[in-house]
Amino acid sequence: MDEVKAIREILSSYDEISNISDDGKIVFFELYNNTYGLLFLSLVDPLSRPIIFIKDDEQYDYPHIMLSEIPINGDKYRALCLYESGTQIEYIKTYEEKLIDAIDRLFELLNLSPYEIEREFQNEFLFYWNAQAKEEVDVYIQSERTFHRMNVYRNKDGIFRFVSRKIALNDKSKYKHVPNLNVYYIPITDNRGILPPLKNKLWDSKVILNIFKGRDYKRIDSETYKAIQTEKINQTEAIFIFEMLVEKQIITFGAKVRFKRSYHNTLLEKIEHSIEEIDYLEIKRCDYYFLNKQIGNETSIIGKKIAIVGAGSLGSYISVEMVKSGIKDLTLYDSDTVEGENILRHQSDFFWRGCSKVYSLQYKLQQIHPEVMVEIKTENITTKILKDDMNKFDMIIFAVGNSDVQLSCNNLLKKENYAKPVLYVWLEAGGSNSHILCVDYSQKGCFECLYTDEKGRLINNKVNRMTEEQVESHTLRNGCGATRVAYGSSILLRTTGVVLDMVQRVFNHEIKENILLNITRTSVTEQSGKFIESRCNCCGDPD
């Protein structure tokens, strides 16, 4: 196929397009009084697609025209951004279909309404804003969208970060507080008319003032306006961290504003009368809330405090994935140390051999994000420790492989009428089966029910599917009384995924009764009343 000939034929089919020519590689045409070039990079590459350029265009206040100029045959062109990454499957389209799609997108772009032009500019706001920025800064913003002054910190390398006062960070010792730099978080409640800085239309004092005191739209709420009316500022510089929502997308951008020296001493007065210069800051949102929201995690659970009893293989997997799923406040209980034999099924690295499991996990978890706070207890849980600590948490997860520990703690929690949800999680030898018991102690059903028969007698865990002989075949001994059960690592991934789902369901109040989940390589099944024993010595009536 002659690519240039195919392009010319397709362009000729549009009545609005005229003066078609080519230089052997690029096809040029006119549309709506502008000259365009169309380049198709490869006929044989199924992933390639056409690129359209616009010639000598001085109109910088139109969306999707790239900022960089490209010389073509002695003229200046700029590329058009017609595609969103990942929205098209180029592999399945023919050469002609790709050409027609590109030209149709060009027509659609050139026929946007004023409202659509504003919307497109706002969707691409950070592309234009960050192109003007000469500095970038890490910012940690609290989840509440209210005006506030932010704390400023700087590390030994001179790197700044701005942190909302409600946010605590676990690496604060690496930074020093900078007291005399004024940084304000400004939530924009109405973003109509707010456009990014363009090459021939940069922001000035009028644009800034229009946000704080616009006549056409009320862009900030009354509480923010009252705050800037009374906020005293003696310095000649302030930094504004603006945030606005554009079609559910959070747009955060920063402006460093320098003021002339004057008698004005409130923030609003300086904005009205004293702005001298504006610099653009590229804002790197680092706060835990924002990062969870960006990937679709459940943000309503972020403030929850969870205890994980047992920092072995299962506890280590659960704790790491908890932190990555929206839980940043954990307490870990375990007295054991990391052993080389367990490294391949534990979240600790080989470096930590011989060290405390909870200490190694604390280090790993707090390295994931500065807002993660992990308290560690280098001792095994006892009923006394549990009684002292249990009311600190919103949920307790038992991931310890010792049934005696689970049974004694279960008994205490029932006697104390513990009012928070509890998960018991355990793995069976061999790596095929695992289980989760979700308990609300105000209802019937508890962990001891699993060890009770219909006559109220205590027995081995009746929901486990492995026989004693099968368990024995997967048990390893070190010759001094200690044992280790072989179950591989895939079971850890399966079980942890179900635990994360259960945590979200519990905190979303989707679980209405105590349930038992049985997990295999291919399925997850739920039981509610079936596991409950009416003659359980802990939660039932033994008589």
C-alpha positions as semicolon CSV with decimal commas, in nm:
position;residue;x (nm);y (nm);z (nm)
1;M;0,000;0,000;0,000
2;D;0,117;0,355;-0,081
3;E;0,069;0,529;0,257
4;V;0,078;0,883;0,120
5;K;-0,170;0,799;-0,154
6;A;-0,406;0,636;0,099
7;I;-0,388;0,944;0,323
8;R;-0,460;1,180;0,031
9;E;-0,760;0,973;-0,081
10;I;-0,916;0,970;0,266
11;L;-0,857;1,344;0,316
12;S;-1,018;1,412;-0,023
13;S;-1,339;1,251;0,097
14;Y;-1,402;1,540;0,343
15;D;-1,567;1,848;0,188
16;E;-1,416;2,080;0,450
17;I;-1,057;1,980;0,368
18;S;-0,873;2,147;0,077
19;N;-0,527;2,214;-0,076
20;I;-0,394;1,866;-0,019
21;S;-0,024;1,817;-0,092
22;D;0,269;1,611;0,031
23;D;0,649;1,600;0,055
24;G;0,670;1,226;0,013
25;K;0,627;1,152;0,384
26;I;0,392;1,412;0,535
27;V;0,059;1,504;0,378
28;F;-0,044;1,868;0,418
29;F;-0,399;2,005;0,404
30;E;-0,609;2,309;0,497
31;L;-0,907;2,306;0,731
32;Y;-1,090;2,605;0,879
33;N;-0,821;2,849;0,754
34;N;-0,534;2,658;0,916
35;T;-0,268;2,435;0,761
36;Y;-0,211;2,087;0,900
37;G;0,035;1,806;0,842
38;L;-0,048;1,437;0,881
39;L;0,225;1,179;0,939
40;F;0,171;0,806;0,962
41;L;0,483;0,658;1,118
42;S;0,461;0,298;1,003
43;L;0,241;0,090;0,779
44;V;0,372;-0,241;0,913
45;D;0,367;-0,160;1,287
46;P;0,017;-0,253;1,413
47;L;0,059;-0,021;1,715
48;S;0,140;0,297;1,521
49;R;-0,116;0,568;1,460
50;P;-0,132;0,901;1,272
51;I;0,012;1,224;1,411
52;I;-0,142;1,557;1,311
53;F;0,047;1,889;1,334
54;I;-0,084;2,246;1,306
55;K;0,127;2,509;1,125
56;D;0,230;2,853;1,254
57;D;-0,052;2,861;1,507
58;E;-0,023;3,147;1,753
59;Q;-0,345;3,056;1,928
60;Y;-0,221;2,916;2,257
61;D;-0,558;2,938;2,432
62;Y;-0,700;2,627;2,268
63;P;-0,679;2,281;2,426
64;H;-0,475;1,986;2,309
65;I;-0,225;2,188;2,104
66;M;0,116;2,090;2,237
67;L;0,352;2,363;2,359
68;S;0,674;2,257;2,184
69;E;0,739;2,382;1,830
70;I;0,856;2,138;1,561
71;P;1,036;2,260;1,244
72;I;0,896;2,103;0,924
73;N;1,021;2,220;0,584
74;G;1,126;2,555;0,727
75;D;0,795;2,623;0,904
76;K;0,698;2,586;1,269
77;Y;0,437;2,328;1,361
78;R;0,295;2,200;1,689
79;A;0,156;1,853;1,742
80;L;-0,206;1,793;1,842
81;C;-0,289;1,562;2,131
82;L;-0,584;1,360;2,001
83;Y;-0,563;1,045;2,210
84;E;-0,584;0,940;2,573
85;S;-0,336;0,674;2,674
86;G;-0,485;0,327;2,698
87;T;-0,831;0,414;2,563
88;Q;-0,782;0,271;2,212
89;I;-0,669;-0,071;2,092
90;E;-0,465;0,014;1,784
91;Y;-0,372;-0,347;1,710
92;I;-0,721;-0,440;1,588
93;K;-0,771;-0,140;1,355
94;T;-0,689;-0,124;0,986
95;Y;-0,465;0,146;0,840
96;E;-0,769;0,326;0,692
97;E;-0,966;0,305;1,018
98;K;-0,682;0,471;1,208
99;L;-0,665;0,754;0,954
100;I;-1,038;0,817;0,962
101;D;-1,039;0,805;1,342
102;A;-0,760;1,066;1,363
103;I;-0,932;1,305;1,121
104;D;-1,269;1,265;1,298
105;R;-1,096;1,347;1,628
106;L;-0,950;1,661;1,469
107;F;-1,298;1,775;1,360
108;E;-1,433;1,704;1,707
109;L;-1,154;1,908;1,867
110;L;-1,203;2,206;1,635
111;N;-1,578;2,217;1,699
112;L;-1,574;2,230;2,080
113;S;-1,820;2,468;2,248
114;P;-1,687;2,735;2,490
115;Y;-1,795;2,516;2,782
116;E;-1,616;2,213;2,633
117;I;-1,300;2,417;2,573
118;E;-1,294;2,518;2,941
119;R;-1,357;2,159;3,049
120;E;-1,074;2,027;2,830
121;F;-0,832;2,290;2,960
122;Q;-0,919;2,198;3,318
123;N;-0,876;1,828;3,251
124;E;-0,525;1,908;3,121
125;F;-0,464;2,179;3,381
126;L;-0,153;2,026;3,536
127;F;0,011;1,972;3,197
128;Y;0,009;2,348;3,134
129;W;0,075;2,449;3,496
130;N;0,371;2,219;3,548
131;A;0,521;2,326;3,215
132;Q;0,560;2,675;3,368
133;A;0,687;2,550;3,706
134;K;1,055;2,580;3,794
135;E;1,027;2,408;4,132
136;E;0,847;2,104;4,268
137;V;0,758;2,026;4,627
138;D;0,615;1,727;4,817
139;V;0,285;1,807;4,984
140;Y;0,085;1,614;5,246
141;I;-0,272;1,745;5,268
142;Q;-0,532;1,632;5,521
143;S;-0,853;1,477;5,390
144;E;-1,078;1,761;5,516
145;R;-1,105;2,030;5,246
146;T;-1,081;2,333;5,474
147;F;-0,852;2,637;5,465
148;H;-0,547;2,602;5,689
149;R;-0,189;2,707;5,725
150;M;0,053;2,422;5,657
151;N;0,372;2,330;5,837
152;V;0,693;2,362;5,636
153;Y;0,993;2,131;5,672
154;R;1,332;2,108;5,504
155;N;1,584;1,824;5,507
156;K;1,964;1,843;5,504
157;D;1,963;1,849;5,122
158;G;1,745;2,160;5,119
159;I;1,434;1,973;5,000
160;F;1,109;2,125;5,125
161;R;0,781;1,958;5,206
162;F;0,453;2,110;5,317
163;V;0,242;1,915;5,567
164;S;-0,108;1,977;5,704
165;R;-0,100;2,011;6,079
166;K;-0,329;1,711;6,134
167;I;-0,085;1,478;5,959
168;A;0,193;1,303;6,153
169;L;0,492;1,155;5,969
170;N;0,721;0,876;6,085
171;D;1,039;1,030;5,939
172;K;1,012;1,375;6,092
173;S;1,357;1,342;6,249
174;K;1,507;1,378;5,900
175;Y;1,350;1,723;5,856
176;K;1,370;2,055;6,036
177;H;1,074;2,284;6,082
178;V;1,084;2,614;5,889
179;P;0,870;2,855;6,094
180;N;0,868;3,174;5,886
181;L;0,745;3,045;5,551
182;N;0,374;3,106;5,500
183;V;0,203;2,820;5,316
184;Y;-0,175;2,806;5,288
185;Y;-0,405;2,534;5,162
186;I;-0,688;2,689;4,956
187;P;-0,981;2,462;4,859
188;I;-1,155;2,592;4,546
189;T;-1,526;2,515;4,563
190;D;-1,630;2,655;4,222
191;N;-1,374;2,614;3,945
192;R;-1,571;2,779;3,664
193;G;-1,355;3,013;3,461
194;I;-1,026;2,894;3,613
195;L;-0,792;2,816;3,325
196;P;-0,427;2,710;3,334
197;P;-0,147;2,951;3,240
198;L;-0,095;2,956;2,865
199;K;0,204;3,072;2,665
200;N;0,048;3,409;2,586
201;K;-0,182;3,427;2,887
202;L;0,007;3,372;3,211
203;W;-0,138;3,420;3,557
204;D;-0,116;3,765;3,713
205;S;-0,247;3,938;4,025
206;K;-0,595;3,970;3,873
207;V;-0,625;3,594;3,828
208;I;-0,518;3,530;4,188
209;L;-0,755;3,797;4,319
210;N;-1,037;3,654;4,109
211;I;-1,005;3,325;4,297
212;F;-1,025;3,487;4,638
213;K;-1,267;3,768;4,555
214;G;-1,426;3,700;4,217
215;R;-1,735;3,891;4,114
216;D;-1,864;3,635;3,864
217;Y;-1,835;3,319;4,077
218;K;-1,782;3,244;4,445
219;R;-1,475;3,025;4,407
220;I;-1,394;2,980;4,777
221;D;-1,635;2,918;5,062
222;S;-1,726;3,173;5,326
223;E;-1,505;3,011;5,592
224;T;-1,198;3,043;5,372
225;Y;-1,282;3,405;5,292
226;K;-1,325;3,491;5,661
227;A;-0,992;3,324;5,741
228;I;-0,791;3,521;5,485
229;Q;-0,960;3,842;5,605
230;T;-0,814;3,792;5,951
231;E;-0,490;3,602;5,877
232;K;-0,197;3,827;5,966
233;I;0,115;3,809;5,752
234;N;0,428;4,020;5,796
235;Q;0,645;3,851;5,536
236;T;0,666;3,954;5,171
237;E;0,605;3,603;5,041
238;A;0,330;3,342;5,065
239;I;0,266;3,010;4,897
240;F;-0,085;2,902;4,803
241;I;-0,162;2,533;4,754
242;F;-0,483;2,533;4,550
243;E;-0,704;2,227;4,513
244;M;-1,006;2,188;4,289
245;L;-1,217;1,900;4,165
246;V;-1,253;1,857;3,790
247;E;-1,495;1,579;3,695
248;K;-1,404;1,393;4,020
249;Q;-1,032;1,436;3,950
250;I;-0,832;1,614;4,220
251;I;-0,620;1,895;4,073
252;T;-0,356;2,039;4,309
253;F;-0,124;2,323;4,206
254;G;0,091;2,576;4,386
255;A;0,171;2,945;4,343
256;K;0,451;3,134;4,517
257;V;0,340;3,495;4,550
258;R;0,571;3,785;4,635
259;F;0,425;4,103;4,778
260;K;0,545;4,460;4,769
261;R;0,633;4,607;5,105
262;S;0,330;4,796;5,226
263;Y;0,125;4,883;5,532
264;H;-0,124;4,605;5,453
265;N;-0,098;4,325;5,710
266;T;-0,380;4,078;5,641
267;L;-0,356;3,811;5,376
268;L;-0,660;3,941;5,188
269;E;-0,528;4,298;5,184
270;K;-0,196;4,183;5,043
271;I;-0,373;3,978;4,775
272;E;-0,586;4,280;4,683
273;H;-0,314;4,547;4,675
274;S;0,041;4,413;4,698
275;I;0,103;4,119;4,460
276;E;0,426;4,185;4,273
277;E;0,530;3,851;4,123
278;I;0,396;3,499;4,080
279;D;0,598;3,177;4,040
280;Y;0,453;2,838;3,960
281;L;0,513;2,531;4,178
282;E;0,466;2,172;4,067
283;I;0,290;1,996;4,354
284;K;0,368;1,632;4,422
285;R;0,079;1,498;4,631
286;C;0,223;1,249;4,879
287;D;-0,050;1,224;5,143
288;Y;-0,174;0,876;5,220
289;Y;-0,540;0,969;5,164
290;F;-0,474;1,103;4,814
291;L;-0,259;0,808;4,707
292;N;-0,523;0,559;4,823
293;K;-0,796;0,750;4,646
294;Q;-0,594;0,759;4,322
295;I;-0,578;0,379;4,299
296;G;-0,936;0,314;4,412
297;N;-0,876;0,202;4,769
298;E;-1,151;0,243;5,028
299;T;-1,062;0,573;5,197
300;S;-1,324;0,545;5,473
301;I;-1,104;0,291;5,657
302;I;-0,791;0,509;5,668
303;G;-0,840;0,623;6,027
304;K;-0,897;0,272;6,165
305;K;-0,652;0,115;6,411
306;I;-0,587;-0,256;6,375
307;A;-0,393;-0,502;6,589
308;I;-0,235;-0,806;6,424
309;V;-0,149;-1,086;6,663
310;G;0,128;-1,292;6,507
311;A;0,399;-1,157;6,275
312;G;0,489;-1,484;6,109
313;S;0,432;-1,559;5,743
314;L;0,061;-1,485;5,738
315;G;0,080;-1,188;5,972
316;S;0,360;-1,034;5,765
317;Y;0,162;-1,066;5,441
318;I;-0,154;-0,924;5,598
319;S;0,029;-0,628;5,753
320;V;0,203;-0,525;5,430
321;E;-0,114;-0,546;5,223
322;M;-0,313;-0,366;5,494
323;V;-0,083;-0,068;5,461
324;K;-0,121;-0,074;5,084
325;S;-0,500;-0,095;5,113
326;G;-0,580;0,197;5,343
327;I;-0,480;0,101;5,698
328;K;-0,190;0,310;5,827
329;D;-0,215;0,253;6,204
330;L;-0,107;-0,098;6,307
331;T;0,007;-0,272;6,625
332;L;0,198;-0,600;6,586
333;Y;0,248;-0,869;6,855
334;D;0,515;-1,139;6,828
335;S;0,823;-1,243;7,024
336;D;0,980;-1,453;6,749
337;T;1,281;-1,374;6,529
338;V;1,326;-1,399;6,154
339;E;1,478;-1,731;6,047
340;G;1,640;-1,807;5,713
341;E;1,417;-2,112;5,662
342;N;1,108;-1,889;5,654
343;I;1,241;-1,603;5,441
344;L;1,072;-1,722;5,121
345;R;0,731;-1,710;5,287
346;H;0,782;-1,397;5,495
347;Q;0,780;-1,028;5,404
348;S;1,113;-0,969;5,581
349;D;1,431;-0,981;5,375
350;F;1,734;-1,206;5,424
351;F;1,908;-0,910;5,590
352;W;1,681;-0,946;5,896
353;R;1,781;-1,303;5,990
354;G;1,805;-1,332;6,368
355;C;1,623;-1,002;6,425
356;S;1,281;-0,946;6,575
357;K;0,999;-1,013;6,329
358;V;0,794;-0,720;6,449
359;Y;1,092;-0,484;6,433
360;S;1,175;-0,589;6,076
361;L;0,811;-0,542;5,977
362;Q;0,789;-0,205;6,148
363;Y;1,084;-0,087;5,941
364;K;0,940;-0,227;5,617
365;L;0,589;-0,090;5,674
366;Q;0,700;0,257;5,773
367;Q;0,923;0,270;5,466
368;I;0,616;0,219;5,247
369;H;0,477;0,561;5,342
370;P;0,572;0,830;5,598
371;E;0,219;0,842;5,743
372;V;0,225;0,474;5,839
373;M;0,258;0,431;6,215
374;V;0,341;0,086;6,348
375;E;0,361;0,007;6,717
376;I;0,539;-0,317;6,800
377;K;0,520;-0,553;7,096
378;T;0,817;-0,791;7,114
379;E;0,621;-1,037;7,324
380;N;0,358;-1,296;7,257
381;I;0,001;-1,198;7,333
382;T;-0,144;-1,308;7,667
383;T;-0,489;-1,257;7,808
384;K;-0,351;-0,991;8,041
385;I;-0,184;-0,799;7,757
386;L;-0,497;-0,835;7,545
387;K;-0,721;-0,705;7,823
388;D;-0,497;-0,403;7,874
389;D;-0,472;-0,318;7,502
390;M;-0,790;-0,434;7,333
391;N;-0,986;-0,109;7,359
392;K;-0,719;0,079;7,166
393;F;-0,820;-0,088;6,842
394;D;-1,104;-0,084;6,591
395;M;-1,032;-0,445;6,496
396;I;-0,812;-0,732;6,611
397;I;-0,679;-0,991;6,367
398;F;-0,538;-1,316;6,501
399;A;-0,286;-1,457;6,252
400;V;-0,099;-1,668;6,502
401;G;-0,073;-2,041;6,438
402;N;-0,120;-2,140;6,803
403;S;-0,473;-2,263;6,876
404;D;-0,426;-2,229;7,252
405;V;-0,355;-1,859;7,211
406;Q;-0,661;-1,811;6,992
407;L;-0,890;-2,006;7,224
408;S;-0,780;-1,828;7,542
409;C;-0,805;-1,485;7,378
410;N;-1,144;-1,574;7,234
411;N;-1,265;-1,665;7,582
412;L;-1,142;-1,338;7,731
413;L;-1,298;-1,125;7,455
414;K;-1,634;-1,295;7,506
415;K;-1,621;-1,248;7,886
416;E;-1,530;-0,881;7,843
417;N;-1,814;-0,832;7,591
418;Y;-1,562;-0,690;7,345
419;A;-1,749;-0,450;7,117
420;K;-1,515;-0,443;6,816
421;P;-1,489;-0,696;6,532
422;V;-1,233;-0,976;6,550
423;L;-1,093;-1,191;6,270
424;Y;-0,931;-1,530;6,331
425;V;-0,722;-1,637;6,032
426;W;-0,530;-1,964;5,999
427;L;-0,370;-2,186;5,737
428;E;-0,375;-2,562;5,705
429;A;-0,068;-2,770;5,632
430;G;-0,007;-2,853;5,267
431;G;-0,111;-2,512;5,135
432;S;-0,455;-2,606;5,001
433;N;-0,694;-2,474;5,268
434;S;-0,722;-2,170;5,490
435;H;-1,001;-2,018;5,699
436;I;-1,127;-1,688;5,836
437;L;-1,372;-1,652;6,123
438;C;-1,533;-1,310;6,165
439;V;-1,674;-1,258;6,515
440;D;-1,896;-0,995;6,669
441;Y;-1,911;-1,090;7,037
442;S;-2,260;-0,948;7,082
443;Q;-2,385;-1,238;6,867
444;K;-2,378;-1,616;6,885
445;G;-2,078;-1,794;6,741
446;C;-1,712;-1,774;6,843
447;F;-1,377;-1,940;6,784
448;E;-1,441;-2,208;7,048
449;C;-1,746;-2,325;6,852
450;L;-1,502;-2,471;6,600
451;Y;-1,355;-2,688;6,878
452;T;-1,690;-2,800;7,023
453;D;-1,910;-3,092;6,917
454;E;-2,288;-3,112;6,943
455;K;-2,262;-3,245;7,298
456;G;-2,046;-2,956;7,418
457;R;-1,725;-3,157;7,429
458;L;-1,397;-2,998;7,320
459;I;-1,244;-3,153;7,008
460;N;-0,986;-3,064;6,744
461;N;-1,082;-2,790;6,499
462;K;-1,365;-2,952;6,303
463;V;-1,351;-2,721;6,000
464;N;-0,994;-2,817;5,912
465;R;-0,991;-3,054;5,617
466;M;-0,651;-3,216;5,665
467;T;-0,632;-3,538;5,866
468;E;-0,377;-3,578;6,145
469;E;-0,176;-3,809;5,921
470;Q;-0,172;-3,551;5,642
471;V;-0,067;-3,274;5,883
472;E;0,211;-3,498;6,014
473;S;0,344;-3,552;5,662
474;H;0,384;-3,173;5,619
475;T;0,543;-3,109;5,959
476;L;0,915;-3,037;5,984
477;R;1,112;-3,071;6,310
478;N;1,443;-2,920;6,414
479;G;1,522;-3,174;6,687
480;C;1,471;-2,950;6,991
481;G;1,092;-2,947;7,021
482;A;1,022;-2,679;6,762
483;T;0,818;-2,755;6,453
484;R;0,741;-2,583;6,126
485;V;0,451;-2,667;5,896
486;A;0,507;-2,663;5,520
487;Y;0,235;-2,486;5,319
488;G;0,415;-2,289;5,050
489;S;0,351;-1,924;4,965
490;S;0,054;-1,910;4,725
491;I;-0,184;-1,981;5,013
492;L;-0,058;-1,662;5,179
493;L;-0,157;-1,452;4,878
494;R;-0,501;-1,611;4,849
495;T;-0,580;-1,578;5,217
496;T;-0,450;-1,222;5,247
497;G;-0,670;-1,111;4,957
498;V;-0,980;-1,247;5,131
499;V;-0,873;-1,087;5,462
500;L;-0,850;-0,745;5,292
501;D;-1,196;-0,792;5,146
502;M;-1,337;-0,895;5,484
503;V;-1,185;-0,592;5,659
504;Q;-1,353;-0,358;5,411
505;R;-1,685;-0,542;5,435
506;V;-1,679;-0,528;5,816
507;F;-1,602;-0,156;5,831
508;N;-1,865;-0,090;5,564
509;H;-2,119;-0,269;5,788
510;E;-2,191;-0,532;5,524
511;I;-2,145;-0,825;5,766
512;K;-2,461;-0,874;5,972
513;E;-2,373;-1,199;6,151
514;N;-2,073;-1,406;6,250
515;I;-1,942;-1,595;5,950
516;L;-1,682;-1,856;5,865
517;L;-1,500;-1,842;5,533
518;N;-1,332;-2,151;5,387
519;I;-1,070;-2,079;5,122
520;T;-0,932;-2,333;4,873
521;R;-0,720;-2,297;4,561
522;T;-1,033;-2,239;4,352
523;S;-1,308;-2,109;4,579
524;V;-1,418;-1,906;4,881
525;T;-1,729;-2,026;5,061
526;E;-1,916;-1,859;5,347
527;Q;-2,099;-2,022;5,638
528;S;-2,301;-1,828;5,889
529;G;-2,505;-2,028;6,139
530;K;-2,370;-2,371;6,048
531;F;-2,052;-2,348;6,255
532;I;-2,228;-2,220;6,572
533;E;-2,258;-2,476;6,854
534;S;-2,542;-2,408;7,096
535;R;-2,357;-2,595;7,373
536;C;-2,029;-2,407;7,331
537;N;-1,877;-2,337;7,672
538;C;-1,781;-1,984;7,563
539;C;-2,075;-1,836;7,372
540;G;-2,351;-2,100;7,407
541;D;-2,544;-2,274;7,684
542;P;-2,347;-2,578;7,804
543;D;-2,650;-2,707;7,993
